[in-house]
Amino acid sequence: MPKRHGFSCDPGELRSLAQVVLERARHAGANGCDCDVSEAYGLTVTVRKGQPDTIEHNRDRSVGVSIYLGERPKVRRGHASTSDFSRAALEQTVDAALAIARHTAEDECAGLPDAELLARERPDLDLFHPWGLSTEEAIDIARRCEAAAFSVSKKIRNSEGATLAAHQSQFVFANSLGFEGGYPGSRHWISCSVIAEDNGLMQRDDWFSAARVPAKLAEPQALGRYAGQRAVARLGARKIATCRAPVLFEAPAALQLIGHFVSAVNGGNLYRKTSFLVDSLGRQVFSPLVRIEERPHEKRGMASTPFDEEGVATRSRAVVRDGVVEGYFLGSYSARKLGLKTTGNAGGHHNLVVRSAGPDFAGMLKKLGRGLLVTELMGQGVNLVTGDYSRGAAGYWVDGGEIRFPVEEITIAGNLKDMFKGIVAVGSDVLVRSGRSSGSILVENMTIAGD
């Protein structure tokens, strides 16, 4: 495997740059230092109505430096960054971070992670699969994807475009505790969004696919056809009368529901007490059938990593078991604020998997019986402090376990505490997006506000 691929530096050069930063910090009298040296390149094209709409080539580089002065509990932190890889610029960035640290307030929770928690083993997770597309090839793929959407029906009258993106990156993270690690990664995706029209009324829908490996992306024409079918199926949508009924969250909407839980047990929200799940460790939060696992070492996983943004080793664990919260998402700072240990989640979670032991999508509709299938959520009506939930929604009314007609201009409301405990099934129609994996989720009873 060539060292550089499309990068301007090889991994050894990135490591050398990191060492320049650490050496400068050491000679300047810093008690601790960490730095992240990264570069990325990629191509993004969007085709709209058969013609190239946007073509973007990106090439980025960055060095971020954090300096720590003093020892806990009296630590001052300063941070600075640059996109210039020259030695002079790196030294100036260290000096800038030092100057900031000297003028910040002492913080008893700041500082590098505990040395014994740093990653010692670095498994190869097979995360780098560059996609050497030319601009013309990318345009052709996006064009075929969009054309497939238009071929679904003459009712597909307009398009927001089909987009293809191929992105590659690499980084090295190092700190003054002796940790140094990094790896290259790739992220590619295809998306399509089209608009259907009938009798002057319009509906839009979309679909997308993302993967580390180009060959694992959905076939472009199949993705486009599905996006077109979804848009056409929403034509003739109507309001429904206000009622209380069970709600089935289609897998993409279900992943948003899980995202609210992730935010609620994030260290920052917990120590600031801006979460309805403060002190929820060991408590029953979900129905007993819910299990959520974190699997950071999955091969080719979109959120896989052997260590977090502080160099702390990641590990597989149950975050929720039988509905009981067994873990938060903590970096070193938030863990110290809470009197706990970091969970290796500085920078976010790593491949969350919701156990999907229920039936397939058709079976989930049967289990729903009569109620609302939600395929789209709108607005930001979630209060993490109280758990109150109220969001605009669109989808389909289901009766007798079958879809009857599309629904729009409604609001679904409840409280996340009740919604989580009211989960009665998680389907086997599993979808993976943004490092989260779940099937559709059925909640037994919610308020649906319509006419």
N, C-alpha and C positions, 0 to 999 in steps of 0.2 A: 504494500500500500504506500503510495507516494506520501511524503511528509506533509506537503503543503496543501494538496488538493487545490481549492480556489482561494486559500488564505494567503495573506501577505507574509505571515510569520509561521515558522514551525513551532511545535510545542516547546522545544528547548529555548527558543528565543523568548517566548512568553515567560518561562520560568526565570530566565535571566533578568527580565524587566522587573519581575516581582522581587527578586533578590536586591536589585538596585534600590527599590523602595524601602525594604526592610533594613538594609544597611544604612541608608540615610537616616531613617527614624532612630536607629540604635545610636548612631553617632550624635544625633541631636538631643539625646537624653530622654526619649520616650520610654515609658514603662511597658508599653505594649503597642503593637501595630498589626493590622491586617490589611490585605490588599487583594483586589480582584482585577485581573488583567484579561480582557476579552476582545474578540473581534468577530464580526459576522458579515455575511454577504448573502444576497438573494435576489430573486426575481419575482415580481407580482404583475400579472396582467389581468385586465378586465375587458371582456367583450360584451357589448350591448347591441342588440338587434343586428348581430352578425358582423359588427365592425369593432375594431380595437377602440376602447374608450380611454383606458389608462395603461401605461407601461411604466413600471418603476423598477429600477435597478438600485439596490442599496448596498453600501459597503460601510460598515460602522466599526469603530474601535473605541475602547474606553478603559481607563484605569481609575478605580475608586480606592481611596486610602482613608482608613480610620486610625486615628492616633489616640492613645490613652495615656494620661498623665496621672500619677499618684497610684496608690493601692487602695483596694476596697477597705473600708466603706467610703473613701474619699477619692473618687475617680472623676476626672474631667475628660470629656470626649470631644474630638473634633473630626470633621469629615470634609474631604475635598476630592474633586475628580478632574480628569482631563482626557482629551481625545488625542493628545500629542504623545507619541512614544519616545521622543528624544530624551536623553539623560537629563538635560537641563530642565525640561518640562516636568519630568518625574520628581526631581529634587525640589522644584518650586511647589509642586502639589503637596509634597510631604510638609514643606515649610508652612504652606497655607493651612493645612490641617492642624499643625502644631499651634499656629497663632490662634485658630478658632478654639482649640482645646484650652488654651491659657485663659480665655475669656468666658468660658462656659461655667455654669454652676456645678458644684460637686454632686455626684449621683452615686448613692451607695449600691445601686444595682448594675451600673455600667461596668464594662470590662470584657476581656476575652472569655471564652467558655472555659470550663474546668478541663485541664489538660487530659485527664484520664478518659474523657468522653469523646475525644477526637477519633476520627475514623482511622483504624489501623489496617483494615483489609479493604481493598478497592476492587470488588468484582467487576468484570467486564459485562456491562449490561446491553451491549450491542445497540448503541443509540445513534450511531452515525452512518447515515445512508444518503450521501449526496445525490442530487438529481441534476444531472448535467444537461438541462434543457436549453435549447436556443430560444430566443424570443419568438421566432416563427413557429416552433413546435408548441410552445406554451399557448400562443394565440389559437393555433389549430385545435388543441384539446379543449380550450374554453369555448371556442365556436361550436364544436360538435356537441358539447354539453348543453349549451343554450338551444341549439337547433333541435335537439331531442325534446326539450321542454315545449317548444313551439309546435312540434309534430303531434303532441298529445291531442290537441283540439283546436279548431278555428277560434274558440273562445279565448285562447291565450293571445291577447292583443298587444301586450307590452312587456317590457323586461327591465328589471333593475340591474341585470347583468349576470354573467357567469365569470367567476374569478378563479384563477389558478395561482398558487404561490409555492415557491420552492426556496426554503431558507436553511442555511447552514451556519453554525457558530462553533466557537471553541473558547475555552477559558482556562485560566490557572488561578487558584485561590491559595494564598499563603499567609501565615501569621508568625509572630515572633515566638510562638511556643514550639516551633519546629515543624508545623504542619505545612504540607504542600501537596496539592492535588488538583486535577482538572481533567477534562476530556472534551472531545468534540461531540456535537449533537446535530440532528437535523429535524426539521418540522415542515411538513408539506400539507397543503389542503386544496380542495376544490369545493366551490359553492355555487349555487344557482338560485336566483330569486326572480319569479315572473308574476305577471298580473293577468288575471282572467277577467273578462267582461261579458255581461249578458244583460240586455235591456237597459243599458246605461249604468248598471251597477257593477262595481269592481271589487275583486278580492285578490290579495297577494298571498303567496306562501313561498317557502324556500326549503332547501336542504343542503347539508354540507358533509364532507368527509375529511378527516384529518388523520395523519399517520406519520411515524418516523420513516417508514419504508415506502417509496413510491408505489410499489406493487401491491401494497395493502390498502391503498385508496380505493374507494368505490369506483366502478367503471363509469367514465364520464357520461356516456349516453344514458345509462341506467339511472344515474343520479339526476340528470336533467329531466328524464321522463317522470321520475317520482315527484320532483318539485312541481312539474306541470300538473300532474294528477292531483296533488294536494291543493293547488290553487283552484282548479276547476271544481273540486269537491266542495269548496266553500261557497260557491255561488248559490244564491237563494237563501242565504243566512237570515235568520229572524231573531227577534227577541223572544224571551219566555217570561211567564209570570214569576214574580218573586216567590221563592219556596225554599224549603230545606230538603236536601237530598244528598245521597252519596256522590262523591266526585272522584273520577278516575283521572289522574295526571298522566298523560302520555309521557314516555320516557324522557324526552328533552325537558318537559316541564317538571317532571319528578326530580331531575338533577338539580333544578333551581331550588326545589324544596330542601334537598339535602344541603345545598349551598347555604341556606339560612342557618341550618344546624352548625355547619362549619364556622360560620361567622360568630355564632353565639358562644362557641367554646374556644374561640381564638384568644390567645393570651392577652392581647391588648384590650379587648372588650371586657375580659374577665377582671383584670386588675383595675380597670377604670370603673368597673361596676356598671357598664352600659350594656348589659346582657341579661335576658330573662333566665339564663342558665348559670348564673353565679352560684358557686358551691354545689354544682350538680354532680360532681364526681361520686360515683357509687350509688347514684339515685336512678330510679326508674323514670326515664324520660320518654321512651318510645313504647309501643306495644311489645309484648314479649317475643313476637316473631321477627323483630328487626335485629339484624346483625350488620355492623359496618366495620370493615377491616381496612387497614392501611398496608399496602404492599409496595414498598419503595424499590424492591430489587427485581421487579418483573422485567424480563428481557423485552427490549424495544418499547417499554411503557412510555406514554407521553409525559408522565411525571415521575419517572424513575431516576434515582440518584443514590450513590453510595454514601453521600454526606450532604448536610444542609448548607446554607449560606455562611455558616460559621465554621464549617469543617467537622461538625459533630456527626458521628456515625448515625445513620438511619437504621431502622429495624422494622420488621413486620410485627404488627400488633392488632389486637381487637380494640377498636375505639368505642364501639357499642356492642354489648353481648346480651342477648335475650332482653333487649330494650334498656339495659342499664349502661350508663356512661362509665367507661373504664379508662378514658384518657382524654386529655385536652390537646390543643395544638400550641406548643410553647417553644420559643427560642430562649436563649439564656437570660435575656433581660426580663421578659415577662415571667419566666419561671422564678427568678429571684424575687420579683415583686410579690409573687403568690406564695413564696416559701416552699417552692417545689423544684424539681429538676427538669431541665430542658428535655423535650421529647424528640429533638432533632427536627423541628419544624420551623426553624428560622427561614423565612422566605415562603412558607406555605406548606400545604399537605402534599403527599406523594402517593398517587394511585389509590383513591378510595373506592372500595368495592362494597356495594350494598348486596347482601345475600338475596338472591332472586329465586326463591323456591316455589313461587306460584305458577299458575298456568301461563300459556302463551297469550298473545294479545287478544285473540278471539275468546279464549277462556276467561280473560280478565273482563271483557265486555259482558260475558254471561254472568260472571260473579257480581258485576255492577248491577245488572238487572235493569233497573230504571233510575236514571240519574244523568249526570253531566260528564262527558268526556272533554277534558281541557287539553287543547293542542297549542295554545298560545297564551302567554301571560304578558300583561302590559302594566306600566307604571311602577312606582317604587313604594307601594303602600305596605311596608313591613316595618314595624317598630320593634327593634331588637331589645329595647329596654323592657317592654311589657309583653312582647310576643304577639301583639295584635297584628292581624293579617287581613289586608283588604286590597285586592288587585283586580284590575280590568282583565277580562278573559274572553276567549273565543274558543269554539270547539263544536261539539255535536251533542244533540240530545239522544239519549239511548233509552229504548224501551223494549222489554222482552229480550234483553241481551243483544239487541241489534241496533246499529246506528239508524236513526229515523230522519233527521234533518240537521243542517248546520245551524249554529247559534252564534250570535255576535252581540256586542254592546251590553254585556252583562258584567257584574262584579261578583267575585266569590270572596266570602269573608268568614273569619273565625279567629282562633287564637292558636299559635303554633304549639303551645302546650297540649291543647286538646287534639289538634291535628296529628301530632306525632303519636300520641297514645291511641288515636283512632285509626291508625293504619291497620287494615285487615288483610292486605295481600300485597306482595311485590312480585310482579310478573317476570317471566323468563324471557321477555322481549328486550334483552339487554342492549343498551346503547352506551358507548364510551365517548365522553367528551370532556375536554379540559381536565384530564386526570381523574375523572369520576366515572363510575360505572354503576348503572342501575337499570332495572326494568321499569315498566309503568307501576305507579303506586296508587292504591285504592284507599281513600279516606272515607270512613263510614257516614259522616254527616257534616254538611256545611251549609251556610246560608248563601243562596244564590239570588242576587238582586237583579231583577229585570224590569218589566213593565209594572 
